Amino acid sequence: MLIKRVLILLPVLIFFILLQSFFWVPTYDEQARGNPHRLEEYITASIGDAKILNPILNADNASSTIADQVFDGLIDRDEDLRFRGRLAESWYIFEEAYFYLNPKALINGQTITDPENIKLKLLSYKGDSPSLKKTLLNIKNIEIIPPTKGETIVQVPGPDTNEDGFPDPVNVEVSFKAPPRFKVTLKKVDQGFFENIKSILGNGYFKTFPASDYVEVESAGHQDKLSVIAPQVIPAVEHNPVIIFLLRKGVTFHDGHEFDARDVEFTYQSIMDSENLSPRISDYEPVKSLEVMDNHTVKVVYKRLYQPAFGTWAMGMLPEHLLNKDALRMEAEAKGEDPETFSIRDSDFNRSPVGTGPFTFREWKSDQYIVLDRYKDYWEGAPNYKSYTFRIVPDLLTQEMEFYGGAIDSYGVQPHQVERLKNDPAYQNFSGLSFGYTYIGYNMRRDLFKDKKVRRALGMAIDVDKIIKYVMYDQAEKITGPFVKQTDYYDKDIQPLPYDPEGALKLLQEAGWQRNGEGKLEKDGKVLAFTLITNSGNDLRKSILAIAQDAWKKIGIDVKTDIVEWTVFLGKHVNTGDFDALILGWSMGIDPDLYQIWHSSQTNKMQLNFVGFKNNEADDLIIKIRQEYDYDKQVAYCHQLHRIIADEQPYTFLYVGKWTAVLDKKIVLKEVLPSGEEKIKKITPTKTGNYSFHFNKWIKLAENPVFDTE
Amino acid sequence: MRNFIECINLNMFFFTIRSFFQKLVTLLFISIISFLVVYLAPGEPSQIDPLNPKFTPDDLVKFRQEFNLDKPLHVQYYLFYKNLFIGELKSWKDNQPVLGKIHERFLNSLWLFIVGTLITWCLSFPVGIGAAIKRGSVFDRTTTFFAYVLISIPSFFFAYIIIIFVVQTFNIPVIGMQTFGMAQAGELYRAMDRIWHLVIPSILGALGGIALLSRYVRAQMLEVIHQDYIRTARAKGLSSDRVYYRHGLRNALLPFVTMFGLILPGLIGGSVIIESIFAWPGMGRMGYEAIIARDYPIIIALNFIAAVLTLIGTFISDLLYMVVDPRIRL
């Protein structure tokens, strides 16, 4: 019977065709089966796809991973996390400090109106204060700028507020007639310059500068704001740090065009162009001007002292010749779009980028992969791998499986798998600390948490070691403060809070909380009670929530908990400051700038100091840290700040996670010695745990390597 | 043939037109509801990571303007569907045209869908028929057991078990559309590799379908073989194969003809989980990711297309039903 036979044979045939394909596919041990090129490819995986392959526009991890391979910044960080030159061969930093002549100030009982006299006074000072001597020796030259006049527009907070509760700015026209001004060029940036020269010019010289006398408000209805506007237009003193970048010569973009200073200028201008909606715009807001001095020299002047701005130059440089106005207009016309509204954001460049980096872009298939090829003319020498593939695998288990199958070369191990995979002889493994920490934050606007003793006691009641052991599978370390633990900014001498429930009880008693008949803590007839919240979708935080609740209940605190959906968590609780205590984490950059998270000015709605931490000493240090260009001094300030925060305990700092990555064992470092001989070395991580620092020298061998014992 | 011609009469013509317009109205409501559901969900889409300390409220305002989010809801609705129909609608995630993205993903999903459907239909019939003919036998009981197991346990559960088993045992990749790094291998190797990668996801995707469909075939077959005309055929002295496969199967097949129309929407909805687990760059996974990323244009466009496919599917099955079984006039 034909139908019967067909009904049986058809599925058999289909399954035969499907299953025989098994014998053609490469396996982990034989990755080169049918495909020897596999050894020259590096394949890595990510949970999410890249969004936009443009270093000035991207804001996600995946995109910046790719952008890092395709683009180079002027600088980046070396093995010790200190800055090193990339597209900039070297740089130097100095300062231009400005102040206005104050004709009304009394110096030794008399006013000085001739600027030459002031200059002379500074240059000819013969005192014996060593710090003042140091300040004066730092002066390279003093220039007198004759009086100027002009008109400008100033933004001041207006009467209306926007939906987030901030006042809408209004523009005010002003005219000014400025007195003579001094431009003091300093060899090194010195945030204490004006403070120090006060002992020559008199204490009130800068403070009493009558800016309002030189400014007139032209717009009607804003005259009353003169005292606010005038110091903005004619500030008594101004620090302008200057960076001169000397660019590397002979570097070319992937299309062969030479990289030069105009590309740097263009990259900066593109970020500042509000049409491009660059998320980096606030990073570059402190830049006053960027000047191309010659083809390979760029001068960047800043409006104020802001040291973290230097690190922003690690961002990839765009090719001006492909994205300038003419190029964009041509692209818009070719696509039939309006050239007036066509911005860099609309350009195809973002999906097929051209940079100066070690790899050139080949292909991007959304949610599948991005492939890069090596750039043969890379200025530092072409990478060993011929191609770099970035796969998008949304599921971690899948990533793991692909790694076992040899279709991905590296895998970021989950905490609970570390024990198993670290000991697997088939792979090589690396681990290190991540840049971020998890904490319990207390809302210091609430009376309950205003007392330092209470915050400290709450921290002491929690056994962080147990959290690390049972929640994190030992893949975390304690942390005591807000800096990245493997940097110098973090003070390793500060001890974490001890786990001491007894001590915690004692502290609470000192703060006035006594145990009542039911064993609950009570003060003035009120029971110690609050709600601890965190966001849903994070199992680690959920576990910590339960552990903290349990620990606090044990010492007689009535703790309620709540798990809230992320957007609601942010919108209803974090941004509005409506919470008692919360569990959250920060991911950080290496820079020690803590202004947004810890400065007292950042405690309003929608701002990041949502716990309401206010400490004058800390504020002062936070400002000093971001204004200090001397590394050692900056580190010293950071240690002081770290100590204050650790003492105040606005957060209970819990832990910083450890990451572990496994890599195909057949991947090694290959170096070509001057003699032309090839040398194979094992991959070793840098001091900070970065194993891919020498990525460009990696290559995969067909079989497991045997290393010479050295 | 006579049946068919009979069907194409005025009655049917009116039915078709009426049904068509009913579906159009349904579609309008679906478009409004799917738009509202997505837009009224809590949370705001933005391209900025809220955890980034450098994030400022100003940036958010700019993004809102760029993507029309500051306009009233009905204007947004109008702009959205207008852009969708003229092909100008772009994904918020990567600024790519939505229709282009969907087209590309559609082709990828299509393979999985074809092979999966092929397996489902090729396997369900022999199994179902066999079970019906040998009712009560060991074969029947085993298939019944497994059918209920497959129906009650979700396929992603099997997916993980099978993946872990195959990968750990053979150290062979099973995920994605092809093994990565095979681009420069020989044609034959690549073709075989692609087939290999279809095997597990399509079988897993088909499992649930096989379980259901084979049960259905069995039930239909059982009903038919107890009819009088089967007894008559048998009494004529026909071989049992001839009785079952010619007289029985043909009549049992009737309801399945209409099911062809209903498998159409499975193209989008049927594969979300399997595609996500296997990193298969298909439409289901795109929809899932769009939801995670709050990429409204993709979510709503996919919703809309799924609705269109479902309506087309029911429309076709209505028509087929009428053609096959003239007793039914809706």
Contacts between the chains, C-beta under 8 A, distances in Angstrom:
chain1	res1	chain2	res2	distance
A	1	B	239	7.8
A	1	B	241	4.1
A	1	B	242	6.7
A	1	B	245	5.6
A	3	B	245	4.4
A	3	B	246	7.5
A	3	B	249	6.9
A	4	B	241	5.7
A	4	B	245	5.5
A	7	B	125	5.8
A	7	B	126	4.7
A	7	B	129	7.1
A	8	B	126	5.8
A	10	B	122	5.1
A	11	B	119	7.6
A	11	B	122	4.4
A	11	B	123	5.2
A	11	B	126	6.5
A	14	B	118	6.3
A	14	B	119	6.6
A	14	B	122	6.0
A	17	B	195	7.0
A	18	B	115	7.8
A	18	B	195	6.2
A	18	B	196	8.0
A	18	B	198	7.0
A	18	B	199	4.6
A	18	B	202	7.9
A	19	B	199	6.7
A	20	B	192	7.8
A	21	B	192	4.3
A	21	B	193	7.1
A	21	B	195	4.0
A	21	B	196	3.9
A	21	B	199	6.9
A	22	B	170	7.9
A	22	B	172	7.4
A	22	B	196	5.9
A	22	B	199	7.9
A	23	B	192	7.9
A	24	B	188	7.3
A	24	B	189	5.5
A	24	B	192	3.5
A	24	B	193	6.3
A	24	B	196	7.0
A	25	B	172	5.6
A	25	B	173	6.9
A	25	B	179	6.0
A	25	B	192	7.0
A	25	B	193	5.3
A	25	B	196	4.9
A	26	B	172	7.8
A	26	B	173	7.8
A	26	B	179	6.3
A	26	B	182	7.6
A	27	B	170	6.5
A	27	B	171	4.6
A	27	B	172	5.0
A	28	B	171	3.9
A	28	B	172	7.8
A	29	B	171	6.5
A	31	B	181	7.5
A	34	B	182	8.0
A	34	B	185	4.9
A	34	B	186	6.2
A	34	B	189	4.0
A	35	B	181	6.8
A	35	B	182	5.7
A	35	B	184	6.4
A	35	B	185	3.7
A	35	B	186	8.0
A	35	B	189	6.7
A	37	B	181	7.3
A	37	B	184	4.2
A	37	B	185	7.6
A	38	B	181	4.5
A	38	B	182	7.9
A	41	B	181	4.8
A	43	B	180	5.2
A	43	B	181	5.9
A	49	B	93	7.8
A	49	B	94	7.8
A	49	B	289	7.7
A	51	B	47	6.9
A	51	B	93	5.8
A	51	B	94	5.6
A	52	B	94	6.6
A	52	B	95	7.4
A	59	B	47	6.0
A	59	B	48	5.5
A	59	B	49	5.8
A	59	B	52	6.8
A	60	B	49	6.7
A	164	B	57	5.3
A	166	B	57	7.1
A	274	B	62	7.4
A	277	B	59	7.6
A	277	B	62	5.3
A	277	B	63	6.8
A	277	B	66	6.4
A	279	B	47	7.5
A	279	B	48	5.8
A	279	B	52	7.8
A	279	B	54	7.4
A	279	B	55	7.6
A	279	B	59	6.1
A	281	B	59	7.6
A	282	B	54	5.8
A	282	B	56	5.6
A	282	B	59	7.9
A	283	B	54	6.6
A	345	B	95	7.1
A	346	B	95	7.1
A	350	B	95	7.4
A	351	B	94	7.4
A	351	B	96	7.8
A	365	B	281	7.1
A	366	B	94	6.5
A	366	B	96	6.9
A	366	B	101	6.5
A	366	B	104	7.7
A	366	B	281	7.7
A	367	B	281	5.3
A	367	B	285	6.9
A	367	B	286	6.6
A	367	B	289	6.4
A	368	B	176	7.7
A	368	B	177	7.6
A	368	B	281	4.6
A	369	B	180	7.2
A	389	B	180	6.2
A	389	B	181	7.0
A	391	B	176	7.7
A	391	B	180	6.1
A	391	B	279	7.8
A	392	B	279	7.3
A	393	B	175	7.1
A	393	B	176	7.7
A	393	B	279	4.8
A	394	B	276	6.1
A	394	B	279	6.5
A	394	B	285	7.4
A	394	B	289	6.8
A	395	B	276	6.5
A	395	B	277	6.0
A	395	B	279	7.0
A	397	B	160	6.5
A	397	B	163	7.6
A	397	B	164	7.9
A	398	B	163	7.5
A	398	B	175	5.1
A	398	B	277	6.5
A	398	B	278	7.2
A	398	B	279	5.5
A	401	B	163	5.4
A	401	B	164	6.9
A	401	B	167	4.5
A	401	B	173	7.7
A	401	B	174	7.0
A	401	B	175	6.0
A	402	B	173	5.8
A	402	B	175	5.3
A	402	B	176	7.5
A	402	B	180	7.7
A	404	B	167	5.0
A	404	B	168	6.6
A	404	B	171	6.0
A	405	B	167	5.4
A	405	B	171	6.0
A	405	B	172	5.4
A	405	B	173	3.4
A	405	B	174	6.9
A	405	B	175	7.7
A	405	B	179	7.7
A	406	B	171	6.8
A	406	B	173	6.7
A	407	B	173	3.9
A	407	B	175	7.3
A	407	B	176	7.4
A	407	B	179	5.3
A	407	B	180	4.6
A	407	B	181	7.0
A	408	B	180	7.2
A	565	B	42	6.8
A	566	B	43	7.6
A	567	B	42	5.3
A	567	B	43	3.4
A	567	B	44	7.0
A	568	B	42	5.8
A	568	B	43	8.0
A	570	B	50	6.0
A	571	B	42	7.8
A	571	B	43	8.0
A	586	B	51	7.7
A	586	B	53	7.5
A	587	B	51	6.2
A	588	B	53	7.9
A	596	B	53	4.9
A	596	B	54	7.8
A	597	B	53	6.3
A	606	B	57	5.6
A	608	B	53	5.7
